[in-house]
Each structure stands twice: as C-alpha cells, then as structure tokens.
Amino acid sequence: MTAVHPLQHREMTRCLAVVPAYNEAATVGRVVRSIRDALPLFDVLVVDDGSTDTTVAEARQAGAVVLSHPYNLGIGGAVQSGFIYALENDYDYLVQIDGDGQHEPRHVADLMQEMDRHPNVDMVCGSRFLGQHFEYPSPISRRTGIHIFAFLLSRIVGQRISDPTSGFRLYNRRAISVFARDYPHDYPEVEAVLVLHHHRLRMREVPVRMYLREGGLSSITSGKSAYYMIKVMLAIFVGLFRARPVPEPGGEAPVAAEHGI
Amino acid sequence: MEARIQLLAVIASGILLLMVLELVRRRRLLERYALLWLLSGVVLLVLSTFRGLLEDAAGLIGVEYPPSALFFIAFAFVLLLLLHFSVAVSRLADQSKVLAQRLALLEKRLRDVESEAVEEAPEEAERPRAAAAR
C-alpha cells in the first residue's frame, strides 16, 4: 500500500504534478498512470511542448489535463507553463516529473516528507548522488559536468548541493509564484537554484533513485554538452553579479516597452 | 605594430565585453545570444593584447600589417553574428506566424461559443452586451 503523505491529509491542499513532454508518446501514458496510482490526490498536468507525435492523445487517455504549446519552447518554457498554471489555479504544491520515465513518482512522498519536516523550505530536490546505495548509471562525462556545477553552486549558495541538474523537484506556493514570473530559458535546473537563492528562498535535497531515459531522444547529446556547460557557466557567472535579479511585484515588467535602446 | 592602435583595440574590445556582460546582467540580452558576442570580444581582446599572437595570425591570413588581421577577424565575427541573428529572426518569424494563426482560430472558436450562448439564453446574454453597446 502506498503511504499517503501527511501533507495530503490537510483539507483542501491542492497538489499539482507537472509533466513536461516533448515527443514522449512512448512513455507519457505510463508516467501519467503511475503518478495517478502513487499520488491519487495530485492533479496531473502534461505540458505538451509542441510535440509532433501522439503525446497529447496518450496523455489525455491516461487521464491528464493537457496544456499544448503552439511551438516548442524547451524544457524551461514548458515547466514555467506549469508554474503559471499552478499560480492561476491556486495550487499549494507543484512537483515536476519528467515525461520520459526517469523519475519515480513514489519518491514524491519523500520529497513531501522533507518539506513537511522543514516548513521554511521552499523547494525540495531529489538528488541522484546523495544516498550511497543509489547508483545512477550515466556516462562519466555527464556526471563530471554535474559535479562541477554542484561544486560551483554549493560555494555560491553556501550549502551543499549534490544534484543541481535534477528536475525532480517539489515547490511550495512561494517558489511557484517566483518561477511563474521568471524561469530560465535553456537547461534551467541549475540557474533556477540561483534564482531561488536571489529571492532568499530555501532548498533541501533528498536522495532518490532515477532511471535512465527510455524511449524518445535525450535533449543533451555529447556534442551539445560543451555548449550547455558554457552557457550554464555564463549564467552562473553573471548571476553572481546581478543587482536587479528578477521582476518583483510592483517593479518594472519583465518585457517592457522600449525606451532608448 | 603601433602602441596607439593596440591600446585602442584593447580598450574597444574590453568595452564591448563589459557592455555585453552588463546587458546580460540587466536581462536585456539573453545568454544564448550573448555567447557569440562574448566569444568575439574575448578573441579580439586576446589578439589585441598579445602582439605575438596577432602577428602569428597575420602570418596565417597572409597580411603584412598585423592590425589588418585584427580588422579581418573582427569583420569575420561580424558576418558570423549577422548570420546568427538572421537565423534567430527567421525562427521568430515562424513562431510569430504560428501565434497569429492560432490566435485567429481561437477567436473564431470564441465567437462561436459566444453566439451559442446568445442563442441559448438570449435575454441574459443580451443584457450585458446592450449595456456595453450604450
């Protein structure tokens, strides 16, 4: 029997599982069904990022609400649509679960438990590299990159971060409202940690197990890895010096009319 | 190579780099478009600073006067940047087209839904419409 998490006992706690999906027809149905099995009190939103296959039909059939982008925006845009949806529909918690089957919905209970235990924490992240007995079978070049980012971020943020590229994350209302307004464009997971830090929100990690991608195509080929690393390094470097981080309520709109250049 | 033009080149590429970084910091320039600018700026700065490197580059390209090599390389970067932006603009044009089309279709569906509502409950639907028309 799946343990029902304490947070869900509270009356009217609205929880949303966001599944960003780009051409994941092979796995999205199964992912949605396993979320609905493991987390019956979660609403499931599949964000279709301009898929050209039958992802939408599969998702609908499995019982998810589907948001369809008119064209592909990338994982950053897709997850942000999830945040906007959560904000507009008054959700209390949002968990991101990838559409390719890498994340195990049963671990969401671990994420929620951590958030319950630390009420001042705004984001709980599932890490592949915390528990000793979890071995994530990924190529060593990828893991090295991840460890480099982890080291940098840990120094900047002032707390130990072991898996900054993990998308398996649980957010509370404060985090939802920040990221609905501003979420990084490309390969956003690492930069999002910095955004969180700028807004003085807190995060924690818990060990989880993840599976290798099955079906579909990975968005990071070995050729793109170098470009990805440079881009994220730049974002980290620039993020260090940001005086005006992100739009605040009452501040200038993120996309404002041009005055001058 | 004259000291003056070298100094000018170092200052110019330095200012370019600082401008690009500041624009990214203020979120007016996306990182993905800044990368090529930064690469250009860094290469030009390095070549301006290290005469030896620039002279090697001049030899490779086949010019006598090293500052010419700097101009040549800067120009090549400018062409690359322009091409890059043409590609970006093309993608944006495509995306705009898709948005315009979806918007048109959405408005049609909305009109259909509104006129259905009018048919089913003409008095209720007409009241706010009439008030708006006044």
Interface residues (C-beta under 8 A of the other chain):
Chain A: P70 Y71 H185 D186 I230 K231 L234 A235 V238 F241 R242 A243 R244 V246 P254
Chain B: L21 V24 R25 R26 R27 L30 E31 R32 A34 L35 L38 D94 Q95 V98 L99 R102
